[in-house]
Structures are given as C-alpha cells and as structure tokens.
Amino acid sequence: MFSNIGVIGAGAMGTAISQTICDNAQNVLMYARRKEVADSINETHINKDYFPNIRLQENIKAINDLNELKDAEVIFLTLPSSTIRGVSRKLNNIISDDCVLVSTAKGLEKGSQKRMSEVIEEETGNSATVLSGPNIASEMVERTFSSASIACNNKQYLEKVKRALSTPKFKVSASDDVIGVEYCGVIKNVIAISQGICEGMKINDNARFSVFTKTYNETKNLIEKFGGNPDTVDDYCGFGDIITASTLNVSRNHTLGVLYGQKIVIDEKASGVLFEGKNTIIIMKALCEKYDIECATVDFTYDVIIDGINPKKAFEKFWDKL
C-alpha cells in the first residue's frame, strides 16, 4: 500500500486512473489546473465536467498546487504530449529523487520528435515509465475489467508502477521495451484515423479490414526500425489499443478520420477539441522520410488529413500498395 500517489490531470483519463489506483494508496492526489474544478470535486466527490453520474472513491483528493505532490511515490501524467516537458520541468524541483513519473500520453513532441519518456528523462534525470493500452476512461472510472502495458528500463520503477496499478480487475503487462510500448500508442493514432477515413467513405468491410491487416504489419515494421520489439505489438498496448481506437466511436482520432472521410474538415481551434493524431501524422511522415521507411498507412492519412487530397483518390493509391 502506497501512502501517496499523484495524478496530474483531472480530465477523463486522470479521473479514470485515480479510480483505478485508489485501492493501492492511502491517498490519491489528483491535480486540476483550475482551482474551481478541484474545489468542486472535493465538495461533491464528483467530476461533473466528465463523469457527472459517478461518485469518486473517498481517498481521492483534488489539488490545485503541484507542491502538494512532494511526497508522492508515483505520479501519473495524464496530459497531452505538448505539455509533458513543461510539467516535468516543474516537478523536477518538487518531487523526491525516487519518485516515479508515468506518462500516459500517446504522442510525440512537436519539433524534437521525441517520445514522452525521453522528454521526461531530459527534464528530471530519472527513467520514466510509460503506460499504454485499450483504456476507455468511461469504463475505467466505473472500475470495470481493463488492462494496460507498462514499460521502463529501471526494473525497480517498473515493479513499483505495476503494484500501483494492479487490481483484481486491472491487468498489467510489464516489459523493458519502452520504445515499443510508446510507439504502439503513437502509431495507433494514425491507424485509428485511417480506419475512420475508410468508415467515413463507407468503404466495404472486406476492403477496410484488408487495409487493417496491412497497417498492423506496418506497425510491427515501424517499431522494429525505430529500435523496439515488434512482438510488443501483440500486447495490450498494441493489438488491444489498435482495435479499440480503430473500431469504437470513443476514439477522437477515429472520429476525426470519419469526418475527413465524409469530406468534413474540422477547425480544432474553434471546436476546442484536441486531436493528438493530427500532429502525430506530421511527425510520423517526417520520421519515415528521415529513416527511409515506406509506410502506406502514414502516406494515406497524410494525403487526406494534411494535404487535403480527395479520400477516394487517396484510398485507391493506398489500395495499390497492399
């Protein structure tokens, strides 16, 4: 039993992680950026912005000051990839040397093209743990059956995080393949968008899942080329997450693909909705060009989402590469 576990981010996933780990800690400290959100959660024990019908466990306390995490033994960063560096930099002056930081972000840093574990390690000097899997926040917050993959190159950190997460209903697969687990989450965004485009175009199921076979195999190839273990794609972070994001409407990136497949362009600034996969497509395209890797799935999504090519023409080009 841990004394204090921190969760930074009071959104859907932050709340879901807090509910998942609450049996393994005396106190779960969930950081909310806005004070009024933290106050509301503490007063009602409900995160009304995300789960107005779910009562949070009694040992979950919302906080609005990162300094309250100074005694946390493990901290989960449930944040967009664009904010990980800044938050890690702040935490470095607060947390103890043996505090373990866990990233749930499924993206790459814009500009540097670095994985989140690399960003965290640069800012703190400590090994980071990464978490990825078929995690649907609306299910996790109800403490239903779920699973995830975690990875870290520090065995002690890895075991610590596994103990923090594991419950009779939450299964955790642990490995040292940080590259593989992180890239599964990254590439999954691209696959979800590609499948969404096909759905939006009303491509027949036979063709859609023929394409899916191609994208799944390309994922293994990409991860191996980037230095990871291709077998990791068969774990929760790979197959499980890819299926979840590519076939269910809970995935924002899948939804983005559906809209573009219907020739509906989304203004992210106006809508206020962040699609992590859009940034991922740009970075993955650059990485494929940098390392001379051919990936039809990346090309297809880039053609439609970034270059604005007609989805039907882009699909025919994609289909020729199967």
Beta strands, then each sheet from edge to edge (+ up, - down):
strand 1: 2-8
strand 2: 25-31
strand 3: 60-63
strand 4: 74-77
strand 5: 100-103
strand 6: 129-132
strand 7: 146-151
strand 8: 170-175
sheet 1: 3+ 2+ 1+ 4+ 5+ 6+ 7- 8-
end
